[in-house]
Every structure is written in structure tokens, then in C-alpha cells.
Amino acid sequence: MAGFLFIYLNLHRWHLRFIHLALGLAALFPALFAFAFFQPAIAATIARLVLAMLGFSGFFLILLLALRGYDRAVLLVPTGSF
């Protein structure tokens, strides 16, 4: 999910903080994988929390960018006919 948001929304062009966040997440996942061999229950909890945080932050990022008129974010917002 983090890779999809970073690549599809071209976040690397927006700000250096997005690159730092992506690199931090890329370092977190292998460390979490290694930690899972020692404490699988805690690693699963951390993975679920990270996934939930990515879901909420991705939703709000897509919503914010769609409201600003960014085309790729607008395409991710489902349209409905009422």
C-alpha cells in the first residue's frame, strides 16, 4: 500500500519528507520481518497497526489531493450516481 501511494501519486516529486517516510517504511518492514522470528505476536500487532495507519493516512492524502484537483488522486476517488 505504501509503495502504491508513493509511486502512483508521484509523491517523490512533492516533498523530501515523503521520500524520508518511504525510506523509513522500507527499513521498517525488513526489521519487522526479522523481529517476527523472535516475537511473532508482537510483530503481527505492529504490522497491523502500520497497515491501519497507512490506510488512514492514504485515505486522507488521496482525499486532500483530490480536493486540490490532482488528477491521479481524483481517479482513485470512486464516483457514484445518486
SEPAZA-179254 format. One record per residue: x, y, z of N, C-alpha, C, CB in turn; residue in three letters. Coordinates in steps of 0.02 Angstrom, whole numbers, plus 50000, padded with zeros to 5 digits. Glycine has a CB too. Layout:
<sites>
XYZXYZXYZXYZALA;...
</sites>
This chain:
<sites>
500414994150000500005000050000500445006350000499535000050060MET;500985006050039501425011850042501765012949974501965011050097ALA;501975007549942502285008149877501805010749824502555001449855GLY;501175008449828500675010849780500565018249787500025007049790PHE;500475020649849500355027749860500955031949837500205029049933LEU;501545029549854502145033349837502265033749762502755030149871PHE;502165028149727502315027949656501745030849615502455020749634ILE;501125028949628500565031149587500435038549594499945027249605TYR;500495041249655500355048249665500965052749654500095049349735LEU;501525049749633502145053449620502345057749680502065057949558ASN;502335054749739502475058649800503205060749804502295054549861LEU;503655057349767504355059249769504465066049737504775053949733HIS;504015068449698504085074949667503815080549711503725075049600ARG;503445078849763503105083949802503545086749856502475081049832TRP;503835082449896504215084949953504715079649976503745086950011HIS;505255081950004505775077450027505545073150086506395081450047LEU;505055075550123504795071750180504465065250159504295075950220ARG;504155065250101503845059050076504375053850060503415060550015PHE;504945056050035505495051450020505765048550085506055054949980ILE;505845052850136506075050350201505585045450232506195056250248HIS;504955046850225504445042250252504465035550216503745045350245LEU;504535035650150504565029450112505195025450129504555030950036ALA;505755028750138506365025350157506315022450227506965030050153LEU;505985026050272505875023550339505435017350340505565028950383GLY;504915017350300504485011550295504835005650262503845013250256LEU;505265007250213505645001950180506144998750228506005004750119ALA;506385002450276506834999650327506454996150382507275005250357ALA;505844998350395505434995450449505214988350432504824999750462LEU;505024987150370504744980650353505244974850357504454980950284PHE;505854975550332506334970050343506514969050417506974971350303PRO;506544974650454506684974050526506104970550561506804980950558ALA;505504971950540504914968650569504894961350550504264972150546LEU;505114959650490505154952750469505654948850512505344952350395PHE;506224951850525506724948650567506474947950639507384952550566ALA;506124952950663505844952850731505314947450739505554959750750PHE;504974945850684504434940850686504694933950703504074940650619ALA;505324932550692505604926050711505674925350786506274925050677PHE;505734931050821505834930850893505184931850932506334936150914PHE;504774936650911504144938150943503594938950890504204944650986GLN;503314933350867502824933950811502184937650830502644927050787PRO;501964937050891501334940350910501424947950911501104937850979ALA;501974950250937502104957450940502214960150869502714959150985ILE;502584956350828502704958550759502054958950719503194953750725ALA;501604954250730500954954350695500554960450717500554947850709ALA;500584962150781500214967950806500504974350775500254968350883THR;501164974850773501474980750743501304981250669502234980550752ILE;501314975550634501144975550563500424977750551501264968650533ALA;499974975550593499264977550586499184985050600498824973550634ARG;499544987650650499504994750665499784998950608499874996350730LEU;500344996750579500635000350523500165000150463501324997350504VAL;499854994550451499384994050395498784998550406499154986850387LEU;498524998850467497965003350482498165010650474497705002050553ALA;498765012350498498995019250491499095021150418499655020250530MET;499355016450378499425017750307498755018550272499815012150274LEU;498275014550293497605015150264497285021850278497165009650290GLY;497305023950341497005030450359497385036250329496985031250435PHE;498045036150332498425041750304498365041850228499175041250325SER;498345036050196498255035850124497575038450103498335028750099GLY;497065036650142496385039150127496365046750131495875036150176PHE;496645049550184496635056850192497085060350142496835058650263PHE;497645057150123498075060050073497735060150005498735056150068LEU;497405054749987497035054549924496465059649925496755047449910ILE;496115060149981495575064949986495835072149980495205064050053LEU;496385073650014496675080350011496905082049940497255080850059LEU;497245077449908497485078749841496915079049790497975073349819LEU;496385075149801495805075449757495445082149764495315069649771ALA;495405084649825495075091149835495485096749804494975092449909LEU;496135095749799496565100749767496585099949691497275100349795ARG;496265094749666496205093849594496755089849561496175100349562GLY;497135086149599497665081949571497345076149534498165079449626TYR;497485075449469497135070749426497175063549449497405071249356ASP;497765061249469497845054349489497455052749552498575052649499ARG;497405057449597497015056449658496275056449643497185061849710ALA;496075060749596495365061049578495145054349547495225066849528VAL;495595051149509495415044749479495345039149530495945042949427LEU;495645039949589495585034949641494935035649681496175035249688LEU;494635041449678494015042549715493445039549674493895050249728VAL;493095034749703492555031649664491975036549654492295025249700PRO;491695036249595491125040449581490485036449590491165043349509THR;489985039749613489345036349624488775040449595489215035149699GLY;488295037149570487705040749544487145039849594487495038249472SER;486895045449616486365045249667485695046749636486495050249723PHE;
</sites>
